[in-house]
Amino acid sequence: MSKSKKSSSKKRRWIIAIIVVLVLAVIVVINLKKSNTDALKVETEKVGRQTIVHKVNASGKIQPETEVQISATTSGWITEITVEEGDTVRAGDHLISLDRKQHEAALNQARSSVKSARANLKKVKAEKERITSLYDQQLVSKQEMEAIIAQYELAESNLEQAQASLDSREDELSKTRILSPQDGIVTAINKEVGEMALGSTFQADVLMIVADLSRMEALVDVNENDVVSVVEGDTAEVEVDAFQDTTFLGVVTEIAHVALTQSVGTQEQVTNFKVKIRMLDVPERIRPGMSATANIITDVRKNVLAIPIQSLTVRPEDYAERAQLRLNTKKHRGKKSGEFRDRKSREKKKLLEVVFKVAPDPDREFSKRPLKENQRIALVSPVKVGISSDTHYEVLSGLEEGDEVVTGSYKAISRELNHGQVVEVPPAKEKDDNESAKARKE
C-alpha cells in the first residue's frame, strides 16, 4: 500500500471519530436540555383558612303543608257546587250540596218515632203513678207494681233509641251540605253537578281539594348515605325551577323513618328517605307540584384549614416508601428490587387519602440537577379530612397553613404524579391571571 493511501485512510478515521464525538455531544446536550424541560406542569394553591359549609343535595316537589281532600260520608247526587278552582275559601264556607230528599224523609220518620216514643212514655208514666198510689194503699199486688215499673223503663229506652236515630238522621242530612274544613284555595274539583258522590268510610271518593298555599313545603328525596347527617331544624336553600336565579330559605321539619326503594333488584336500585322542608318565604304564583332542588346545610366549620376538592386523591398506604425505594435502587435494578415490586403489586394495599405538596429540593435528594426558578418537587402527604363544601375539604391533619398543594390537572393528580417528581408551577403573575379569569367565569 502506498504512503498516500495510508494517509488518506488515517484521515478518514479521524473524520469519523470527530463525527461520532460531535453526535455524542449533541445527544448529551439534547438530553440535558430535555431533562430541564421534562418537568410535569401542574397548578398549585396555598393552604389557607376559610369557612366550610357542608350541604346535602336533594330534589323533589313543592306541596302545601296542609292539604285537605274533601269527600262525602254519605252517598247522593251532587246538586250544587258553589266554588271554582282557584277560589279562596274560609273555614265553614259552603262548597257542595248533595240531594237531600231521601235524607229529609228519613229525618221526618225519625222525628215521628220520637213523638210516638214520647207519647208512649207519657202514657206509661201516668199508669205507673196510678199503680204506685194503689200499691201504697195495698190495693194492688207487688207483682203488678213490678210489671208497671218494667213497662216504664222500657218506654224510656224506646224514647232514647228514637232520639238517637233522630240525631243520626239529622247528622246525615247536615252532611249533604259540605263545608270547607279550613282556610285555603280550591286546587282541584273532581266532580260535576249531576254526578254521584260515593260516601264510604273505607275508600274515599275525593270530590274536591282545598289547600293552604300560604304555607308551602318542599318534599325531597334524600339518599340513605346523606340522610344520617340531616336533623330536624337544619337550614336549607330551596330552588324552584319556575323561579330561576332565586333561592328561598327553608327549615327541615320532618324526616321519614321508612325508606322508599326504587328499581329493586337492579343495578339502578336507589334507597331514599322523604324529607319535608318548610319554606320560610313563599313566593306568589307558586303552585303545588313544581319541581324543586334543596341544599340542606348540615354543618358549618369556620376558620378551618381547607384544600380544594380536586387536590385530594388516594395512594397505597406504603406508596411513599415504595417510591423512595425505587429512587434508591434506580442504579441497581437487580433481582431483589424486581421481586419486591412483583410481591407488592400482588398484595392488596389499603388506600390512603393524600395530597401532593410542592417544595424546593435544596439537598438534591430527588433531583441531581439544579431546579429552575419555577420548578419544585412533588411530595406525597397523607391527610385526614373532615366535612366538605362544594369546592373544598376541611383539613384535620397532615398539612399546615401556607403549604402549597397541587390542584391540577386531574390527570396529573390521579395518575401521573409520583412522589419526588419534578413539577413546574406557573409563575406568580400567570397564576394570578388564571385565578382572576376563573373568578370572573364563576
C-alpha positions in Angstrom: 0.0 0.0 0.0 1.3 3.4 -0.9 2.1 6.1 1.5 -0.6 8.4 0.1 -3.3 5.7 0.6 -2.3 5.2 4.2 -2.5 8.9 4.9 -6.0 9.1 3.3 -7.3 6.2 5.4 -5.9 7.7 8.6 -7.6 11.0 7.7 -11.0 9.3 7.2 -10.7 7.6 10.6 -10.1 10.9 12.2 -13.1 12.4 10.5 -15.3 9.5 11.6 -14.1 9.9 15.2 -14.8 13.6 15.2 -18.3 13.0 13.8 -19.0 10.4 16.5 -17.8 12.7 19.2 -20.0 15.5 17.8 -23.0 13.2 17.7 -22.5 12.1 21.2 -22.1 15.7 22.3 -25.3 16.7 20.6 -27.1 13.7 22.3 -25.8 14.7 25.7 -26.8 18.4 25.1 -30.3 17.3 24.0 -30.7 15.0 27.0 -29.6 17.7 29.4 -31.9 20.2 27.8 -34.8 17.7 27.8 -34.1 16.9 31.5 -34.6 20.5 32.3 -37.9 20.7 30.4 -39.5 17.3 31.2 -41.0 18.6 34.5 -44.7 17.9 34.7 -46.7 21.1 34.5 -49.2 21.5 37.4 -51.4 24.0 39.1 -50.9 24.8 42.8 -52.6 26.6 45.6 -51.6 27.5 49.2 -53.4 26.0 52.1 -55.5 28.7 53.9 -58.3 29.1 56.3 -61.9 29.6 55.4 -65.5 28.6 56.3 -66.6 25.2 55.1 -70.3 24.7 54.7 -71.4 21.1 54.1 -74.6 20.7 52.1 -76.8 17.7 51.2 -78.4 18.0 47.8 -81.8 16.6 47.1 -84.6 17.1 44.6 -88.4 16.8 44.8 -91.7 18.6 44.5 -93.4 21.6 46.1 -96.6 20.9 48.1 -98.8 22.7 50.6 -98.1 22.0 54.3 -101.9 21.3 54.8 -104.0 19.9 52.0 -107.5 18.5 52.6 -109.1 16.0 50.3 -112.8 16.6 50.7 -115.1 13.6 50.2 -118.7 12.7 51.1 -119.6 10.5 54.1 -123.0 9.8 52.7 -123.9 8.9 49.1 -126.0 11.2 47.0 -126.3 13.0 43.7 -124.4 16.3 43.5 -127.0 19.1 43.1 -124.7 22.2 43.5 -121.0 23.2 43.5 -120.6 26.7 44.8 -116.9 27.3 44.0 -114.5 27.0 41.2 -110.8 26.0 41.0 -108.6 28.8 42.3 -111.3 30.4 44.6 -110.3 31.4 48.1 -112.5 29.9 50.8 -112.8 30.3 54.6 -113.4 27.6 57.1 -117.1 26.9 57.2 -117.9 28.1 53.6 -120.4 26.1 51.7 -118.8 24.1 48.9 -121.0 21.3 47.6 -124.7 20.3 48.0 -126.0 16.7 47.7 -129.6 15.5 47.0 -131.5 15.8 50.3 -134.8 14.2 49.6 -134.1 10.7 51.0 -132.4 12.1 54.0 -135.2 14.5 54.7 -137.7 11.7 54.5 -135.6 9.6 56.9 -135.3 12.5 59.3 -139.1 13.0 59.3 -139.6 9.4 60.0 -137.2 9.6 62.9 -139.0 12.6 64.3 -142.3 10.7 64.2 -140.7 7.8 66.0 -139.5 10.2 68.7 -143.0 11.6 69.1 -144.5 8.2 69.3 -142.0 7.0 71.9 -142.5 10.2 74.0 -146.3 9.7 73.9 -146.0 6.1 75.0 -143.7 7.1 77.8 -146.2 9.7 79.0 -148.9 7.1 79.0 -146.9 4.5 80.9 -145.7 7.2 83.4 -149.3 8.0 84.2 -150.2 4.4 84.6 -147.2 3.9 86.8 -148.2 6.8 89.1 -151.7 5.3 89.4 -150.4 1.8 90.2 -148.0 3.2 92.7 -150.8 5.1 94.6 -152.9 1.9 94.7 -149.9 -0.2 95.9 -149.3 2.3 98.7 -152.9 1.6 99.8 -152.3 -2.1 99.4 -155.0 -2.4 96.8 -152.7 -4.0 94.1 -150.2 -6.8 94.4 -146.4 -6.4 94.3 -146.3 -8.3 91.0 -148.5 -5.6 89.3 -146.2 -2.9 90.7 -143.1 -4.6 89.3 -144.7 -5.0 85.9 -145.6 -1.3 85.6 -142.0 -0.3 86.6 -140.6 -2.6 83.8 -143.0 -1.1 81.3 -141.9 2.4 82.3 -138.2 1.6 81.9 -138.9 0.0 78.5 -140.7 3.1 77.4 -137.8 5.3 78.4 -135.4 3.1 76.5 -137.6 3.3 73.4 -137.6 7.1 73.6 -133.8 7.1 73.9 -133.4 4.9 70.8 -135.8 7.0 68.8 -133.9 10.2 69.9 -130.5 8.6 68.8 -132.0 7.6 65.5 -133.2 11.2 65.0 -129.7 12.6 65.8 -128.2 10.2 63.3 -130.7 11.3 60.6 -130.0 15.0 61.3 -126.3 14.4 61.0 -126.7 12.6 57.7 -128.9 15.4 56.4 -126.3 18.1 57.5 -123.6 16.2 55.6 -125.4 16.7 52.3 -124.2 20.3 52.6 -120.4 20.0 52.5 -118.4 22.9 54.1 -114.8 23.9 54.0 -112.8 22.5 56.9 -110.1 25.2 56.7 -109.0 28.4 55.0 -107.3 27.9 51.7 -107.7 27.8 47.9 -109.6 25.3 45.9 -106.9 23.5 43.9 -109.0 20.7 42.3 -112.6 19.8 41.7 -113.1 16.2 40.6 -116.8 16.1 40.1 -119.6 17.9 38.2 -123.2 18.7 39.1 -125.3 15.6 38.4 -122.6 13.1 39.3 -122.8 10.7 42.2 -120.8 11.2 45.3 -120.0 7.9 46.8 -119.9 8.0 50.6 -117.6 5.4 52.1 -115.6 5.1 55.3 -113.0 2.7 53.8 -112.4 4.2 50.3 -112.9 8.0 50.0 -114.3 9.4 46.8 -112.4 12.7 46.6 -114.7 15.5 45.4 -112.5 18.5 45.9 -109.1 19.5 47.3 -108.6 22.6 49.4 -105.0 23.6 50.2 -103.4 26.4 52.2 -101.0 27.9 49.6 -99.7 30.5 52.1 -97.7 27.7 53.8 -95.7 25.6 51.4 -93.0 22.9 51.8 -90.6 21.0 49.6 -90.9 17.2 49.8 -87.5 15.9 48.6 -85.8 12.5 48.4 -82.5 12.3 50.4 -80.2 9.4 49.7 -79.6 6.9 52.5 -75.9 7.9 52.7 -76.8 11.5 53.3 -79.9 11.3 55.5 -77.9 10.3 58.6 -76.4 13.8 58.7 -79.7 15.6 58.4 -81.7 16.6 61.5 -84.9 18.5 62.1 -84.2 22.2 62.3 -81.4 22.2 59.7 -81.5 25.2 57.4 -82.0 24.6 53.7 -81.7 26.6 50.4 -84.6 25.7 48.1 -84.5 26.5 44.4 -87.8 26.2 42.5 -87.3 25.6 38.7 -90.1 28.0 37.9 -88.3 30.8 39.8 -84.9 30.9 38.2 -82.0 32.6 39.9 -83.9 32.8 43.1 -83.1 30.9 46.4 -85.6 30.5 49.1 -84.7 29.7 52.7 -86.3 26.7 54.5 -86.2 24.6 57.6 -86.3 20.8 57.8 -89.5 19.9 59.7 -89.8 16.1 59.1 -87.6 13.2 58.2 -89.2 9.9 57.2 -88.4 6.8 59.2 -89.2 4.3 56.4 -87.2 4.3 53.2 -88.5 4.2 49.7 -86.6 1.9 47.4 -86.7 2.2 43.6 -85.7 -0.3 40.9 -85.4 -3.1 43.5 -83.0 -5.9 42.4 -81.4 -4.0 39.6 -78.1 -2.1 39.3 -80.1 1.2 39.4 -81.6 0.4 42.8 -81.8 3.6 44.9 -82.9 3.9 48.5 -84.2 7.4 49.6 -85.9 8.9 52.5 -88.6 11.6 52.2 -87.7 14.9 53.9 -90.0 17.8 54.4 -88.6 21.4 54.2 -90.9 24.3 55.2 -90.4 27.4 53.0 -89.9 30.5 55.2 -90.7 32.9 52.3 -93.5 31.7 50.0 -93.5 33.5 46.6 -96.6 34.5 44.8 -97.9 32.3 42.0 -96.2 29.2 43.4 -98.1 26.0 42.6 -98.2 22.6 44.2 -96.2 20.0 42.1 -93.5 22.4 40.9 -90.0 20.8 40.7 -87.6 21.9 43.4 -84.0 21.3 44.5 -82.8 21.7 48.1 -79.4 22.1 49.6 -79.7 21.2 53.2 -77.0 22.8 55.4 -75.9 20.1 57.8 -72.7 21.5 59.2 -70.7 24.7 59.2 -67.0 24.9 60.2 -65.5 28.4 60.5 -61.8 29.4 60.1 -60.5 25.9 59.4 -57.7 24.8 57.1 -59.1 23.9 53.7 -57.9 22.4 50.4 -59.6 22.3 47.0 -61.6 19.1 46.4 -59.6 18.2 43.3 -56.4 18.1 45.3 -57.4 15.0 47.3 -56.5 11.7 45.8 -55.7 8.2 47.0 -52.5 6.1 47.0 -51.5 2.8 48.7 -50.5 3.2 52.3 -46.8 2.3 51.6 -46.7 4.5 48.5 -44.1 6.9 49.7 -41.8 4.1 51.0 -42.0 2.3 47.7 -41.3 5.5 45.7 -38.3 6.1 47.9 -37.1 2.6 47.4 -37.4 2.9 43.6 -35.3 6.1 43.8 -32.6 4.4 46.0 -32.5 1.3 43.7 -32.6 3.2 40.5 -29.0 2.5 39.8 -29.2 -1.1 41.0 -32.1 -2.7 39.3 -31.4 -6.2 40.4 -33.4 -9.3 41.1 -34.4 -8.3 44.6 -36.0 -5.0 43.7 -37.9 -6.7 40.9 -39.1 -9.4 43.4 -40.1 -6.6 45.8 -42.2 -4.8 43.1 -43.9 -8.0 42.0 -44.7 -9.1 45.5 -46.1 -5.7 46.4 -48.2 -5.5 43.2 -49.9 -8.7 44.1 -50.8 -7.6 47.6 -53.9 -5.6 48.2 -52.9 -2.4 49.9 -55.1 -0.1 52.0 -55.7 3.2 50.2 -54.9 6.4 52.0 -56.2 9.9 51.2 -53.2 12.0 50.2 -52.3 15.3 48.6 -49.1 16.3 46.7 -47.2 19.2 48.3 -44.7 21.1 46.3 -41.4 22.3 47.7 -37.8 23.1 46.7 -35.2 20.4 46.9 -32.1 22.1 48.2 -30.4 18.9 49.3 -30.8 17.4 45.8 -32.5 14.3 47.4 -34.7 13.7 44.4 -33.2 15.7 41.6 -29.4 15.6 40.8 -29.7 18.7 38.6 -30.4 22.3 39.7 -34.1 23.2 39.5 -35.3 26.1 37.6 -37.0 29.1 39.3 -40.5 27.8 38.7 -39.7 24.1 39.3 -40.5 22.2 42.5 -40.5 18.7 43.9 -43.9 17.0 44.4 -44.1 15.1 47.8 -47.0 12.9 48.7 -48.5 13.8 52.1 -51.2 11.7 53.8 -54.0 13.9 55.2 -57.2 13.5 57.2 -60.2 15.5 56.0 -63.5 16.4 57.6 -66.6 17.8 56.1 -66.7 19.2 52.6 -68.3 22.1 50.8 -69.0 22.3 47.0 -65.3 23.2 46.4 -63.2 22.5 49.5 -62.4 19.9 52.1 -61.7 20.6 55.8 -58.2 19.5 56.7 -58.0 17.9 60.1 -54.3 16.8 60.0 -51.4 16.3 57.6 -51.0 19.9 56.4 -50.2 23.3 57.8 -51.3 26.8 56.8 -49.2 28.1 53.9 -48.3 24.7 52.5 -48.6 24.6 48.7 -50.5 21.7 47.2 -51.1 20.6 43.6 -54.6 21.4 42.4 -54.5 20.3 38.8 -54.7 18.9 36.4 -56.9 16.0 37.3 -54.9 13.6 35.1 -51.7 14.7 36.8 -53.1 14.2 40.3 -54.9 10.9 39.7 -52.3 9.1 37.5 -49.1 11.0 36.5 -47.7 12.5 39.7 -45.2 10.5 41.7 -43.5 11.1 45.0 -40.3 13.1 44.4 -41.2 14.1 40.9 -40.0 17.4 39.4 -43.0 19.6 38.6 -43.3 23.0 37.0 -45.7 25.6 38.5 -46.9 28.7 36.7 -45.2 32.0 37.5 -46.9 34.1 40.1 -48.2 36.6 37.6 -49.6 33.9 35.3 -51.2 32.2 38.4 -52.9 35.4 39.4 -54.2 36.0 35.9 -55.6 32.4 35.8 -57.3 32.8 39.2 -58.8 36.2 38.2 -60.1 34.6 34.9 -61.5 31.7 36.9 -63.2 34.0 39.3 -64.8 36.1 36.5 -66.1 32.9 34.9 -67.7 31.7 38.1 
